[in-house]
């Protein structure tokens, strides 16, 4: 069994992976990192992002696989489509838990695109941990520095 970690190719993936790694260590689980892309062919940017994720994971004791998933649904709002695709992955890959980041959106953007994490939380058969934007700086918070 594994923890599915959904990451985007932005600066937030570090915070999301950090939470997922702590969860995986605590639950003795492997990690399946998924990046959903609209590209049918893996681009140079996608490969560079994959390398960044693998480099980040190389400093952990957790077993991890990194995969790219082509976004197969085009008629649905993007966040909603990605959420549904991630739910399909949880059903196909024996996933016990999902970790995903959350970024605040304007009402117009939310209406146009939907929220991937909210789709997962509402429709997934497995628990979902949503990492808020405020978790991006958890390593630099005074409380965390005192604890380590």
N, CA and C of each residue as an Amber inpcrd file, in Angstrom:
protein
   444
   0.8380000  -1.1790000   0.0000000   0.0000000   0.0000000   0.0000000
   0.8790000   1.2370000   0.0000000   0.3160000   2.3550000  -0.4680000
   1.1200000   3.5550000  -0.6280000   0.3020000   4.8040000  -0.3270000
   1.0350000   5.8890000  -0.1930000   0.4420000   7.2160000  -0.0640000
   0.6410000   7.9130000  -1.4010000  -0.4350000   8.3730000  -1.9990000
  -0.3690000   9.1340000  -3.2450000  -0.1010000  10.5860000  -2.8980000
   0.9300000  11.1520000  -3.5070000   1.2740000  12.5550000  -3.2810000
   1.1200000  13.2740000  -4.6090000   0.1430000  14.1590000  -4.6960000
  -0.0990000  14.9160000  -5.9230000   0.6730000  16.2300000  -5.8380000
   1.5640000  16.4420000  -6.8020000   2.3770000  17.6560000  -6.7910000
   2.2420000  18.4020000  -8.1080000   2.3530000  19.7110000  -8.0100000
   2.3980000  20.5680000  -9.1830000   3.8210000  21.0180000  -9.4090000
   4.1050000  21.4750000 -10.6110000   5.4740000  21.8940000 -10.9200000
   5.6900000  23.3550000 -10.5280000   5.5000000  23.6000000  -9.2400000
   5.7350000  24.9300000  -8.6920000   6.5510000  24.8030000  -7.4150000
   6.7790000  25.9030000  -6.7610000   7.6220000  25.9110000  -5.5600000
   6.9730000  25.2210000  -4.3580000   5.7180000  24.8960000  -4.4310000
   5.0000000  24.3010000  -3.3060000   5.2790000  22.8180000  -3.1150000
   5.8490000  22.1610000  -4.1000000   6.0060000  20.7090000  -3.9980000
   6.8580000  20.3140000  -2.7990000   7.7990000  21.1590000  -2.3860000
   8.6380000  20.8420000  -1.2220000   7.8000000  20.6730000   0.0430000
   6.8910000  21.5980000   0.2880000   6.0490000  21.5330000   1.4910000
   5.1330000  20.3140000   1.4500000   4.5480000  20.0450000   0.2990000
   3.6380000  18.9030000   0.1610000   4.4030000  17.6020000   0.3640000
   5.5710000  17.4860000  -0.2490000   6.3800000  16.2740000  -0.0750000
   6.8560000  16.1140000   1.3640000   7.1940000  17.2090000   2.0270000
   7.6520000  17.1310000   3.4190000   6.5600000  16.5470000   4.3130000
   5.3370000  17.0030000   4.1290000   4.2140000  16.4710000   4.9090000
   4.0110000  14.9950000   4.5750000   4.0530000  14.6580000   3.2940000
   3.8420000  13.2670000   2.8770000   4.9320000  12.3430000   3.4190000
   6.1500000  12.8050000   3.4380000   7.2580000  11.9900000   3.9490000
   7.0740000  11.7060000   5.4310000   6.7080000  12.7300000   6.2010000
   6.4770000  12.5100000   7.6380000   5.3350000  11.5250000   7.8560000
   4.2910000  11.6510000   7.0740000   3.1550000  10.7400000   7.1760000
   3.5730000   9.3190000   6.7880000   4.3230000   9.1780000   5.7000000
   4.7680000   7.8640000   5.2470000   5.6840000   7.2010000   6.2660000
   6.5730000   7.9890000   6.8690000   7.4560000   7.4320000   7.8980000
   6.6450000   6.9500000   9.1020000   5.6700000   7.7360000   9.5070000
   4.8490000   7.3720000  10.6550000   3.9780000   6.1590000  10.4060000
   3.5300000   5.9820000   9.1660000   2.6410000   4.8730000   8.8280000
   3.3770000   3.7090000   8.1640000   4.6840000   3.8200000   8.0220000
   5.4950000   2.8020000   7.3360000   4.9390000   2.4890000   5.9470000
   4.7180000   3.5350000   5.1790000   4.1650000   3.4040000   3.8350000
   5.1680000   3.8950000   2.7990000   5.0090000   3.4440000   1.5560000
   5.7510000   3.9660000   0.4260000   4.9980000   5.1800000  -0.1130000
   5.6650000   5.9250000  -0.9730000   5.0560000   7.1080000  -1.5850000
   4.9890000   6.9130000  -3.0960000   3.8660000   7.2890000  -3.6720000
   3.6980000   7.3660000  -5.1130000   3.4530000   8.8290000  -5.4340000
   4.4210000   9.4850000  -6.0440000   4.3070000  10.9030000  -6.3770000
   3.7420000  11.0040000  -7.7880000   2.6480000  11.7290000  -7.9380000
   2.0090000  11.8840000  -9.2430000   1.9400000  13.3540000  -9.6110000
   2.3150000  13.6290000 -10.8270000   2.1870000  14.9700000 -11.3940000
   1.2890000  14.8310000 -12.6120000   0.1100000  15.4450000 -12.5580000
  -0.8330000  15.3610000 -13.6670000  -0.5280000  16.5060000 -14.6220000
  -0.3260000  16.1640000 -15.8700000   0.0320000  17.1490000 -16.8830000
  -0.8840000  17.0230000 -18.0940000  -1.0640000  18.1170000 -18.7910000
  -1.8750000  18.0750000 -20.0070000  -1.0380000  17.6520000 -21.2180000
   0.2720000  17.5710000 -21.0350000   1.1580000  17.1540000 -22.1320000
   1.0660000  15.6450000 -22.3480000   0.8570000  15.2420000 -23.5800000
   0.8420000  13.8130000 -23.8780000   2.2440000  13.2320000 -23.9080000
   3.2080000  14.0620000 -24.2420000   4.6060000  13.6480000 -24.2890000
   5.3440000  14.4160000 -23.2020000   6.1750000  13.7120000 -22.4240000
   6.9070000  14.3460000 -21.3370000   7.8760000  15.3790000 -21.9070000
   7.7140000  16.6160000 -21.4570000   8.5530000  17.7150000 -21.9500000
   9.8520000  17.8170000 -21.1520000  10.7580000  18.6470000 -21.6400000
  12.0140000  18.8900000 -20.9230000  11.7180000  19.4620000 -19.5460000
  10.7580000  20.3740000 -19.4580000  10.3850000  20.9630000 -18.1670000
   9.8420000  19.8860000 -17.2280000   9.0240000  18.9790000 -17.7560000
   8.5010000  17.8730000 -16.9410000   9.6400000  17.0070000 -16.4020000
  10.6010000  16.6920000 -17.2480000  11.7370000  15.8610000 -16.8230000
  12.5770000  16.5810000 -15.7690000  12.7700000  17.8880000 -15.9480000
  13.5220000  18.6610000 -14.9500000  12.7810000  18.6920000 -13.6130000
  11.4590000  18.8140000 -13.6780000  10.6620000  18.7930000 -12.4590000
  10.7570000  17.4320000 -11.7810000  10.6470000  16.3730000 -12.5600000
  10.7830000  15.0170000 -12.0150000  12.1370000  14.8540000 -11.3270000
  13.1870000  15.3570000 -11.9530000  14.5220000  15.2710000 -11.3590000
  14.5950000  16.0340000 -10.0370000  13.9300000  17.1930000  -9.9550000
  13.8910000  17.9630000  -8.7000000  13.1810000  17.1820000  -7.6050000
  12.0820000  16.5460000  -7.9550000  11.3340000  15.7480000  -6.9840000
  12.1790000  14.5620000  -6.5240000  12.8030000  13.8690000  -7.4610000
  13.6300000  12.7170000  -7.0970000  14.8230000  13.1370000  -6.2410000
  15.3910000  14.2830000  -6.5320000  16.4970000  14.7910000  -5.7190000
  16.0250000  15.0710000  -4.2920000  14.8640000  15.6850000  -4.1650000
  14.2920000  15.9740000  -2.8500000  14.0670000  14.6810000  -2.0730000
  13.5580000  13.6600000  -2.7600000  13.2420000  12.3800000  -2.1180000
  14.4800000  11.5500000  -1.8080000  15.5810000  11.8280000  -2.4760000
  16.7900000  11.0140000  -2.2800000  17.3660000  11.1540000  -0.8680000
  16.9750000  12.1850000  -0.1590000  17.4690000  12.4070000   1.2010000
  16.5660000  11.7940000   2.2680000  15.6400000  10.9280000   1.8640000
  14.7120000  10.3260000   2.8150000  14.8940000   8.8100000   2.8520000
  14.3030000   8.2040000   3.8620000  14.3300000   6.7430000   3.9780000
  13.0810000   6.1070000   3.3740000  12.2010000   6.9090000   2.8270000
  10.9320000   6.4210000   2.2900000  11.1250000   5.9620000   0.8470000
  10.5790000   4.7860000   0.5240000  10.5690000   4.3100000  -0.8600000
   9.5830000   5.1680000  -1.6490000  10.0040000   5.6230000  -2.8290000
   9.1370000   6.5110000  -3.6050000   9.2650000   6.2490000  -5.0910000
   8.1310000   6.3270000  -5.7880000   8.0830000   6.2950000  -7.2420000
   7.4890000   7.6150000  -7.7020000   8.0130000   8.1380000  -8.8050000
   7.5100000   9.3860000  -9.3740000   6.9190000   9.0630000 -10.7330000
   5.6920000   9.5220000 -10.9640000   5.0120000   9.2250000 -12.2190000
   4.3720000  10.4870000 -12.7820000   4.2290000  10.5130000 -14.0940000
   3.4820000  11.5690000 -14.7640000   2.2080000  10.9580000 -15.2990000
   1.1290000  11.6620000 -15.1310000  -0.1660000  11.1960000 -15.6110000
  -0.7090000  12.2240000 -16.5870000  -1.0450000  11.7650000 -17.7860000
  -1.6460000  12.6440000 -18.7870000  -3.0930000  12.9180000 -18.3960000
  -3.4860000  14.1870000 -18.4110000  -4.8550000  14.5550000 -18.0790000
  -5.7630000  14.1060000 -19.2080000  -6.5370000  13.0750000 -18.9440000
  -7.3810000  12.4860000 -19.9680000  -8.7180000  13.1610000 -20.1450000
  -9.1370000  13.9410000 -19.1880000 -10.4440000  14.5940000 -19.2690000
 -10.2450000  16.0430000 -19.6970000 -10.8720000  16.4300000 -20.7890000
 -10.6870000  17.8000000 -21.2490000 -11.9570000  18.6310000 -21.1760000
 -13.1110000  18.0100000 -21.0280000 -14.3620000  18.7510000 -21.0410000
 -14.7350000  19.2990000 -19.6670000 -14.0190000  18.8910000 -18.6390000
 -14.3480000  19.2770000 -17.2730000 -13.3770000  20.3650000 -16.8120000
 -13.7860000  21.1880000 -15.8370000 -12.8850000  22.1990000 -15.2850000
 -11.5930000  21.5340000 -14.8350000 -10.4760000  22.1880000 -15.0030000
  -9.1740000  21.5570000 -14.7940000  -8.9750000  20.9930000 -13.3890000
  -9.2740000  21.7550000 -12.3450000  -9.1030000  21.2390000 -10.9840000
  -9.9930000  20.0390000 -10.7230000 -11.2050000  20.0950000 -11.2350000
 -12.1380000  18.9850000 -11.0760000 -11.6440000  17.7600000 -11.8450000
 -11.1700000  17.9640000 -13.0620000 -10.6720000  16.8530000 -13.8770000
  -9.4520000  16.2000000 -13.2320000  -8.5500000  17.0120000 -12.7230000
  -7.3550000  16.4650000 -12.0720000  -7.7580000  15.6780000 -10.8290000
  -8.6850000  16.2100000 -10.0380000  -9.1610000  15.5020000  -8.8510000
  -9.7450000  14.1480000  -9.1960000 -10.5540000  14.0990000 -10.2350000
 -11.1560000  12.8310000 -10.6480000 -10.0930000  11.8600000 -11.1690000
  -9.0930000  12.3670000 -11.8570000  -8.0150000  11.5030000 -12.3380000
  -7.2100000  10.9390000 -11.1680000  -6.9700000  11.7590000 -10.1580000
  -6.2550000  11.2880000  -8.9780000  -7.0660000  10.2290000  -8.2280000
  -8.3690000  10.3820000  -8.1900000  -9.2280000   9.3610000  -7.5770000
  -9.0920000   8.0450000  -8.3410000  -9.0430000   8.1240000  -9.6710000
  -8.8280000   6.9140000 -10.4670000  -7.5100000   6.2400000 -10.0920000
  -6.4630000   7.0330000  -9.8630000  -5.1650000   6.4720000  -9.4910000
  -5.2640000   5.7750000  -8.1400000  -5.9940000   6.3590000  -7.1900000
  -6.1070000   5.7240000  -5.8700000  -6.7670000   4.3580000  -5.9910000
  -7.6970000   4.2310000  -6.9080000  -8.4000000   2.9600000  -7.0850000
  -7.5460000   1.9380000  -7.8240000  -6.6930000   2.4130000  -8.7370000
  -5.8740000   1.5100000  -9.5530000  -4.5730000   1.0940000  -8.8750000
  -4.0470000   1.9030000  -7.9490000  -2.6910000   1.6710000  -7.4340000
  -2.6400000   1.2810000  -5.9610000  -3.7090000   0.7990000  -5.3930000
  -3.7350000   0.3710000  -3.9860000  -3.2240000   1.4700000  -3.0580000
  -3.7940000   2.6480000  -3.1900000  -3.4210000   3.7960000  -2.3700000
  -4.2920000   3.8410000  -1.1260000  -3.6730000   4.1050000   0.0230000
  -4.4050000   4.1840000   1.2940000  -4.6480000   5.6130000   1.7580000
  -3.9300000   6.5750000   1.1810000  -4.0160000   7.9540000   1.6510000
  -3.5460000   8.8610000   0.5190000  -4.0600000  10.0850000   0.4780000
  -3.6440000  11.0670000  -0.5230000  -3.1800000  12.3190000   0.1980000
  -2.0720000  12.9060000  -0.2910000  -1.5900000  14.1970000   0.2080000
  -1.5170000  15.1370000  -0.9840000  -2.0910000  16.3190000  -0.8280000
  -2.1320000  17.2980000  -1.9180000  -2.0350000  18.6980000  -1.3280000
  -1.4730000  19.6010000  -2.0830000  -1.3850000  20.9930000  -1.6500000
  -2.6570000  21.7520000  -1.9940000  -2.8040000  22.9110000  -1.3670000
  -3.9590000  23.7700000  -1.6380000  -3.4810000  25.2050000  -1.7610000
  -3.9270000  25.8530000  -2.7960000  -3.6290000  27.2600000  -3.0080000
  -4.9630000  28.0100000  -3.0960000  -5.0470000  29.1060000  -2.3730000
  -6.2640000  29.9140000  -2.4220000  -6.4680000  30.4650000  -3.8270000
  -7.7300000  30.5600000  -4.2060000  -8.0760000  31.0720000  -5.5330000
  -9.1250000  32.1590000  -5.3890000  -9.1970000  33.0220000  -6.3830000
 -10.2800000  33.9940000  -6.4180000 -11.5680000  33.2440000  -6.7280000
 -12.6990000  33.8780000  -6.4460000 -13.9760000  33.2170000  -6.7150000
 -14.1370000  32.8990000  -8.1960000 -13.6840000  33.7930000  -9.0530000
 -13.8080000  33.5630000 -10.4890000 -12.9510000  32.3690000 -10.9200000
 -11.7210000  32.3000000 -10.4290000 -10.8500000  31.1820000 -10.7720000
 -11.4150000  29.8780000 -10.2210000 -11.9450000  29.9330000  -9.0020000
 -12.5410000  28.7330000  -8.4080000 -13.7170000  28.2420000  -9.2330000
 -14.5620000  29.1600000  -9.6920000 -15.6950000  28.7790000 -10.5330000
 -15.2290000  28.1890000 -11.8580000 -14.2010000  28.7930000 -12.4350000
 -13.7140000  28.3600000 -13.7480000 -12.9620000  27.0300000 -13.6660000
 -12.1380000  26.8440000 -12.6300000 -11.2480000  25.6860000 -12.5900000
 -11.6260000  24.6240000 -11.5620000 -12.3190000  24.9910000 -10.4860000
 -12.5960000  24.0440000  -9.4140000 -11.3870000  23.8880000  -8.5140000
 -11.5350000  23.1110000  -7.4460000 -10.4550000  22.8560000  -6.4900000
 -10.1520000  21.3690000  -6.4680000  -8.9640000  21.0090000  -6.8870000
  -8.5660000  19.6030000  -6.9520000  -8.6890000  18.9270000  -5.5910000
  -8.1360000  19.5580000  -4.5540000  -8.1590000  18.9710000  -3.2150000
  -9.5690000  18.7640000  -2.6930000 -10.4510000  19.7040000  -2.9810000
 -11.8220000  19.5820000  -2.4940000 -12.5460000  18.4420000  -3.2020000
 -12.2720000  18.2520000  -4.4910000 -12.8520000  17.1220000  -5.2250000
 -12.3800000  15.8170000  -4.5870000 -11.0820000  15.7390000  -4.3060000
 -10.5400000  14.5360000  -3.6670000 -11.1790000  14.2900000  -2.3030000
 -11.2300000  15.3310000  -1.4790000 -11.7760000  15.1770000  -0.1260000
 -13.2390000  14.7330000  -0.1690000 -13.9740000  15.2360000  -1.1230000
 -15.4040000  14.9360000  -1.2200000 -15.6640000  13.5560000  -1.8220000
 -14.8470000  13.1270000  -2.7950000 -15.1980000  11.9370000  -3.5660000
 -14.2800000  10.7320000  -3.3620000 -13.1570000  10.9150000  -2.6910000
 -12.2070000   9.8140000  -2.5370000 -12.6770000   8.8250000  -1.4710000
 -12.3640000   7.5640000  -1.6910000 -12.6930000   6.5190000  -0.7150000
 -11.6000000   6.3740000   0.3450000 -10.4910000   7.1280000   0.1870000
  -9.3830000   7.0630000   1.1440000  -9.2060000   8.4370000   1.7960000
  -8.5640000   8.4880000   2.9660000  -8.3390000   9.7860000   3.6190000
  -7.4720000  10.7030000   2.7530000  -7.7320000  11.9990000   2.8630000
  -7.0080000  13.0130000   2.0960000  -6.4550000  14.0500000   3.0610000
  -5.1630000  14.3330000   2.9480000  -4.5480000  15.4130000   3.7100000
  -4.2840000  16.5580000   2.7470000  -4.8570000  17.7170000   3.0450000
  -4.6630000  18.9010000   2.2180000  -3.6800000  19.8150000   2.9330000
  -2.5520000  20.0940000   2.2760000  -1.5000000  20.9230000   2.8490000
  -1.7620000  22.3680000   2.4310000  -2.0840000  23.2410000   3.3910000
  -2.3980000  24.6310000   3.0420000  -1.1480000  25.4200000   2.6710000
  -1.3640000  26.5450000   2.0140000  -0.2470000  27.4130000   1.6320000
   0.6120000  27.7870000   2.8310000   0.0100000  27.9540000   3.9760000
   0.7560000  28.3700000   5.1630000   1.7870000  27.3290000   5.5870000
   1.6770000  26.1030000   5.1090000   2.6380000  25.0570000   5.4500000
   3.9400000  25.2100000   4.6780000   3.9630000  26.0850000   3.6630000
   5.1750000  26.2730000   2.8740000   6.3590000  26.6870000   3.7290000
   6.1130000  27.4310000   4.7820000   7.1970000  27.9470000   5.6100000
   7.3150000  27.2120000   6.9350000   6.7980000  25.9860000   7.0230000
   6.8040000  25.2760000   8.3060000   8.2120000  25.0310000   8.8130000
   9.1820000  24.8470000   7.9280000  10.5560000  24.5940000   8.3740000
  11.1940000  25.8330000   9.0030000  10.7310000  27.0090000   8.6020000
  11.3590000  28.2290000   9.1060000  10.5930000  28.8500000  10.2730000
   9.5020000  28.2160000  10.6730000   8.7320000  28.7760000  11.7840000
   9.5100000  28.6260000  13.0920000   9.3800000  29.5920000  14.0160000
  10.1020000  29.4990000  15.2900000   9.7960000  28.2170000  16.0450000
   8.5620000  27.7390000  15.9920000   8.1980000  26.5170000  16.7110000
   8.9670000  25.3220000  16.1610000   9.0880000  25.2230000  14.8420000
   9.7980000  24.1030000  14.2380000  11.2880000  24.1780000  14.5610000
  11.8780000  25.3660000  14.5320000  13.3020000  25.4880000  14.8190000
  13.6060000  25.0580000  16.2440000  12.7290000  25.3590000  17.2020000
  12.9370000  24.9440000  18.5890000  12.8330000  23.4390000  18.7370000
  11.9520000  22.8220000  17.9550000  11.7170000  21.3850000  18.0830000
  12.8760000  20.5630000  17.5490000  13.7000000  21.1420000  16.6790000
  14.7880000  20.3640000  16.0690000  16.0860000  20.9060000  16.4570000
